[in-house]
Amino acid sequence: MNNSLTSQFGSFAIAALVIYVILRNLASKEGGDRLALARRHAFWCALIGFFASTSADWFSTLAAVPYYDESPLRIPEAIGAAATPALWVAFIYIAGQFTWPHKLRPKRTASLQPRTLAGLVPKSLVGIMAAVFAAGMLAIYSVRDVTGFAPTPEVIEDDGDGYYMTADAQDGLRSAAEVLPYLALSLVLLLVAAFAATILILRRKPLDGISEHDNRLLRITWLNRLYRTVTVLLAGLAGEALHFKARWISDDADKSMGGEGGGIEYWERMNDLVGRWDQTANFTVLTITIVMFFWRPPVNFESLRPAVSSAFARLREQLFAVQYLSAVAAILLVAVGWPMLPSSETQEMPTVERATAILLLLAGAALFYLLVNAAYLAYMAFRTRAVARLPKPAARLPLWTYVVAGLLMAASLYFLLFPPLDPLRGFVAPNRWIIAGLAAALLAAHAGFVLLARTVAIPWQVGAEVEIWYRQVLEFRSLRVVAGAFVAMPLMGYQLFAEFSLFGLLVFCAPAVLALPRPQGSMRPETSDAGRR
């Protein structure tokens, strides 16, 4: 740990001040009714709190022994690092109770009785949070045998023929006895922060101009988001303990290749064990995060009236729902499949098998996305078969979208077929027929999906302008997914450019509004029944 405790808390204080100013600025926007203001304020506090508390990668830094500084941990700095997630949670959720818009200032009225307040706590979420905390403590106990290892300096050897071999310096790893107490402390402090924030959320005075029922639901909403955030943080810290053990096993396996162990068979067996520890951590944290994401707070506020649903509103809801589910499923497919790729260890030389598996995984994710969306369109075609002969207005996308997508796909395909760098730089090109086959499959799938999108009848009674827009959005999404897969293939295939692979994800998630503005005809109120034209 190189930063002093003063600098750590100084950075926290500066960041906290900036966030407080942001909250006050958001609170000053007094447009809209009181309930909408209160819900907006609660949402932004929860969002800022989540990203602020999950942004610190403190444990891996704490556990590492830099090769240039082997001094022991300094206790005050270690405690400050371990307390960082809890400090962020406590600060955001407590500050949020004092940064309400002026017109929502808590009023001096009789508050709820203590027993009534306790009934607002979402017990199911508290139970899950406690279970994840217990699992985190169990994970810490399970890795208590890690003895750590010392850092290794840079080594340059002369083979006697004028050639030099260089081994880069590597950081060491502290022992479990040295760092796990701080990990356990971080878990405990998160529960303390959740308890402190809970007391303040329940004890604050009701907001002015909002009914008692809606005030109760607002408290429940704050607690729901607080416990979901803390649960994700607890799961992440438990995963850090498993990754800590995996790194120690990996180093022990590497020593076996240097004449200190059982050779290649032992190394392979240990690396399989490393993969199991890492995958257990990754899948568990991912599962808990997904569950918490969908565990939404109640929304049955008295002040909210059901909005009159128009045909265009239902059309947009369908677009969002299918897009969201299929995109998340495709990204999860890549996330789950990536650790299972062959030759995933950084110390291994790149192989044709790994490069082929990367291309197959990315192409498979894109094809899966198109298949899910095509399946829904096929279902729509079945439901609207009675009106299948009616006109189906359609139009192409703006020319620039085809040009940009074509250039991205052509450049990516060229770098796959004709790698510009030596294979030792991280990529061994697969058989060109495999690359050409995957490219043809992606393009054919895109063409088939576009044909289906332009010919299927839709079950909403909307104007021609809106229907054309709907089909164009589907085509744009298909085009961006296929282009994103093409771009990601060389970026993720070359380890040298792995940090740029996010560009492929950006192409994959490019919003349709970049090319297709919302149709003007959608502003008119419309009503229809599903399946009628």
N, C-alpha and C positions, 0 to 999 in steps of 0.2 A: 504494500500500500504506500504509494508515493505522496498522495495529497494529505495535507494536515487536516486535523479535525476542524480547525477554523475555516479553512478553505471549503471544506465539504458543506458546513452549515452556512457559510457565506453564499455559496452557490444556491443552496436550497432557499435561503432568504430572498435572494434576487429573483429566482424563478417564482417563488410564492408571491412576491410583490407583483410581478407581471401578471400572474394568473388572477390575483385579486382585482387588479385593474380591469382585466378582461371581463370578469364576472360583474363588476360594477358597470362596465360599459353595456354589457348585455342587459343588465337590470334596468338601465336608464331608458331603454327603448320601450316606451309605454303604449305602443299601439296595440289594439286588440282588447278583448275583455279580460277581466281579472283572472279567471280560471286559465285562459290561454297563456297569459303572462306567467302564472305560477308554474304551469306544466312546462313551458319553454325554459324557464330558469332551472327547474329540476333536471331537465334533459341535458342542458349544457354543463351543469355541474357534474352530473354523472359521467358524461363523455370525457370531459377534461380530467376528472379524477381517475378514470380507467387508464387513459394513455399516460398520464403523469406517473401513476403508481407502477405501471408495468414497463416503463421505459428504461429502468435502471438494471443493467446486467451486473449486479454487484457481486454475486457469489463466485462466478467464474474468475473475476478479477481478484477476489479475496483469496481464493484457493490456489491461485497460480504463484509460483516463486520465480520472479523474473531472473533471467540468467545474469543480469547486470546488477542485481541487488538481492542478496540472499539473507537480508536481515529478517528477524522474526516479526510477527504481526505486532502492531502497536494497538493495544486494547481499546483506547478511546476511538481511534479511527475505525477499527473493526466494528465496534458497537454502533457508531454513526452510520456505517454502510448498511449494517443489518437492520437498522431502524428506518431506513429511507422509505421502503414501500408503505410501512405503517404511518409514517409522518405525512406522506402525501395523502393517504386515505383520510386520516384525521383532519388534516388541514382543509382539504376541498369540501368534505361533507360538513364540517363545522362552520367554515367560512360561508358556505352556501346558506346557512340559516341566518346570516347577518347581512346578506347582500340582496335582499328582495327588492324589487322595484318599489318606488316610494308609495305608490297607491296601494301596495299590498302589505304595508307595514303591519306586523302582528298587533292585534288590538288587545286592550286590557279587559278581558272578559273572563268569566269563570271557565276554567279549563276542564278537560276530562278527568275523571277520577283515576287514580293509579291502576285499579283493576281493569278499567276500561282501556287505559293506555296499553297495558300488557297484552290485551286482546288484539291489538293492531299488529303485533309482531308475527310475520309469516313463519309459522312453526316448521313447515316442511323445509323451507330454505335454511332455517337455523339448523335443522337436523342434518341436512346435506353438508353444510359448512362445518359442523362438528365432526362428521364422518371423514371429510377430506382432511381436516386438521389431524385426526387420529391416524389416518393413512400416511400423512406427512411425517408424523413422529415415528411411525413404524418403518418408513423408508429410511429415516435417519438412523434408526437402530440397526437396520439391515446392512448398512455400509460402514459400521463402526470399525471394521477390521482393516480399513485402508491405511497403509503405512506411509504413503506418499513416496516421492522420489526427488532426488536433487536435480537442479538444472545442469545442462551440459553446455560448456562453452563451444565456440566455433573451433573446429579441428581441421587443419590443413596438413595433408600427408604427401610426401614425395615418394613416388614408387621407384625412384632410382634411375628412371629413363628420361627424366626431364618433364614428366607429367605430374600434375598435382591434383589430388582429390580433396574436395572440401565438403565437410559436414557442417551444416548450419547450426548455430546455437539454438537450444530449445529450452523453454521454461520448465521448471520443475512443478511438483504438486505437493501441497502441504498435507500433513497427516490428518486423519479423521479427528483425532483428539484435539488438534489445533483449531480446526474450522467448524466442525459440526455444532459445537455449542452456540456459535453465532447464528447458524442456520435455524436451530431450535428457538433461539431468542427471537428471530425474525417472525417465525410462526406465531409465537405467543404474543408479540407486540401487535400483530395484525388483529388478533382477537380482542386485545385491549382497545385498539383504535376503533374496531367495530362496536364494542360495548359503549365507549365514550360517545361516539357519534349517535348511537341508538338513543341513549339517555337524552341528549340534546334535541334530537328530532322529535321525540315523544313529549318532551317538557316545554318546548317552545309554545308561545301563545298562538291561538288560531289566527289565520290571515284575515284581514278586513275585507268585507264584501264578498266572501265565499261561504257557502252554506256549511253547516256542521258535517253533513255527509261528505261533501267534497273535500273539506279539510281533513277528514279521516282518511280518505283515499289518497290524498297527497302525502300524508305521513307514510302510508303503506307503500306508495311508489318510491319514496326516498329509501325506505328500509329494504325494499326489494332490490333496488339497484346497488345499494351498499353491500348487501350480503352476496349478491352475484359477483361483484368486483372482488371482494375478499376471498370468495371461494376459488375464483380463477387464480388469484395470487397464491393462495395456499397450494393449489395443485401445481403451479409452476415451480414453487420452492421444493415440493416433494420430487418433482421431475429433476431438479438440479442435483438432488442427492443421488439419484440413480445415474445421471450422467457423470457425476464425480467418481462413482465406482467404476463406470465403464472406461473412463480415461485411465484410471490406475491399472485396470486389467490390460488395456491396450499397450501401455508402456511395458508391462511385464512380458507381454507377447513379443514386443519388439526386441527385448533383451535376448529372447530365445534365438533370434536370428543373428545375434552378434556373438554367438559362441557361449552364451551363459545359460542356455536352457535346452529344451528338447527338440529343437530343430523345426523344420517346416510343418510337420504334423501338429505339433503343440501350438505353433503360431496360428495355424488355420483354426484349430479348435477354440483357442482363446478369442480369436476375432469373431467367430460365430457367437461366442458368449457376449462379447462387446455389443454386437448387433442386437441381441435379445434384450440386454439392459437398456440400450438406447431406444429401441422400438417400444418397449413397455412404457418408458417414460413419455415418449412422443404421442403414442396412441391414447394413453390415459389422459394426458393433459388436453389433447385435442377433443376427446369425447366430452370431458367435463366442460370445456369451453363452449362447445356446440350446445350442450344441454342448457348451460347458463344463458347463452345468447337467446334461446327461444323461450326462456322462462320469463315471460313478460308480466308486468304489473297489471292489476285490474284497471279497466277504463270506463266503468259504469258510473260516470259522473252525472249528477243531476242536471248540470247546466248544459250538457251536450245533448243535442237533438239529432236523431238520425237524419243524415243528409239524403236528399232525394237523388237516387242513383240514376244516371243517364246511361244510354247505350255506350257513349264514348268512355265514360268512367269505368264501366265494366270491361270494355275492350282493353283499356290501359291497365287495369288490375290483372287481367289475364296475361298481358305481355310481361308485366313485372314479375308475377308469381312464377311463370314457367321459366323466364330468363334467370331469376334468382336461384331457383332450385337446381336447374341444369348447370349453371355456371359454378355454383358452390360444389356440386357433385363432381364436376370435371376437375376442379382445382384439388379437391380432396383425393381424387383418384391419383393425381400426380404426387401429392404429398405422401400418400400411403405407399405408392409404388416405388418412390425414389430410394428409400433405405434398402429396398430389396434388390436393387440393381447389382449385377456382378461387378467385381473389382471396384467396390466403393471405397476401399481404404486408400488414403492419400499416399501411402508409401508404395503402393503397387503401381507398376507401369500401366499406361492406358492400353486398352485392348479393343479388338474389333467387337467382341461380345458386349462390352459395356456400351460402346457407341451405338450399336444396333439396338440394344435394349432402350436406350434413351430415346431414339427416334420412334421406336414402337410405342413407348409409353406416351409420348407427346401426341403422336398421331392418334393413338387410341383414345386419349382424353378428348381431343377435338371431335373425333367420330362419335364418341359417346354423347357429347353435347348435341350434335346434329341429330342423332338418333332419338334422343328424348324429345326434342322439339318437333321432329318429324312425326313421332308417335302421337303427339297431341294434335297436330294438324290432321293426321289420319282419323283420329277420333272425331274431330270437328267435321271432317268430310262425311263420316258415317252419320252424324247427327243431323247434318243439313242436306242429306241426299235428296230430300223432297224438293229442294229449290236449287239443285245442282245445275240446272240449265239456265239460270238467270245470268245476266252479264256479270263479269268479274273484272272490274277496272283495275289496271295495274300499270306501273311505269318503272323505268330503270332508275338506278341511283344517279346522283350527279357524277359527271365524267371523272372528276378529280379523285373520287374514291376508288374507281377501278385503276386509275394510273398509280396512285400511291400503293394500293394493295399489290398490284402487279409488280412494281419495282421492288417492294419488300420481299415478295415471294421469289422473284427471279434472282435477286442478290443472295438470298439465303440458300437457294438451291445450287447456285454456282459455288458457294463456299463449301457446301456439303460434297459436291461432286469433285471439286478441285481444291482441296485444302491448301491454303496459302502458307501454312506453317509446317515445320517439321513435326512428325507424329509424336516426338518426345515432348512437345509443348502441351500435350493434353488431349489429342484427338487422333484416333485412327479411323480413317474413312471406311465404312462398311462397303459391301459389294454395291456397285453402282445400280444394279438392277433392283436391289432392295430400296435404295433411295428413290429411284424413278417410280417404283411400284407404290410406295407410300405417297409420293407427290400426286400420282395419278388417282389414287384412292381418295385423297382429300379433295382434289379438284372435282372428281366425279360426284362425290357426296355433296359438295357445295352446289353443283349444277342441278342435281336431283332435288335437293332441298328447295332451291329457288323455283324450280318448275312446280313443285308441290305448293309452295307459298303463293304462286301467281294463279293457280288454277282451282284451289280449294274455295268453297263457299264459306262465308263467315256467318255466325249465328246472331249478329247484331244489326239492327236497322240503323245504319249510318249512311251519310252521304258518300258520293263517289270520292271526294277529296280525302275523307278520313279513311276510306277503304284502301285507297292507293297508298296513303301514308303507312297504314298497318302492314301492308305487304312489303313496302320498302324497308321498314324497320326490321322485319324478319330477314330480308336479304342482307341488310347491313350487318346484322349480328352474325349471320353465317359467314360473311366475308371477313369480318374482323377475327373470328375464331380461327378460321383456316389460315389467315395471314399471321396471326399470333403464334400458331403452331409452327409454321415455317420459320418465323424469326427466332423462336425459342430453341429450335433444333441445333443450329450451330453455336448459339450463345451458351446453352447448357452443355453441349457436347464438348466444347473447348473449356477445360478447367481454367485456362488462362483468363477467359472472359466471363467466368461464372458470376462475378459481381454485376455484370451488365444484363443478366438474364431477366431482371425485372422489366426491361424494356419489352420483352415478349409478353409479359403479363399485362403491361399497359396497353398494348395493341389488342390483347384478348378482351380487355374491359373497356375499350374506347366507347364512350356514350354515343348513342345514335343522334343526339341533338347536335353533334358536330356537323352532320351533313343534312339532317332532316328536321327543320323547325316544326313545331306543333302546328297542325292545320288550323286555319282560321275558322273553318266550319264547325270545329269541335266546341266552340264557345257557346253555340246555341243549345238550349235545353232540348233533350231528346228523351223519349221513353220508348221502350220496346220490350218484347218478351223474347227470351232465348229461343232460337230455332225459327223465328219469323223474319221475313224480309220486307 
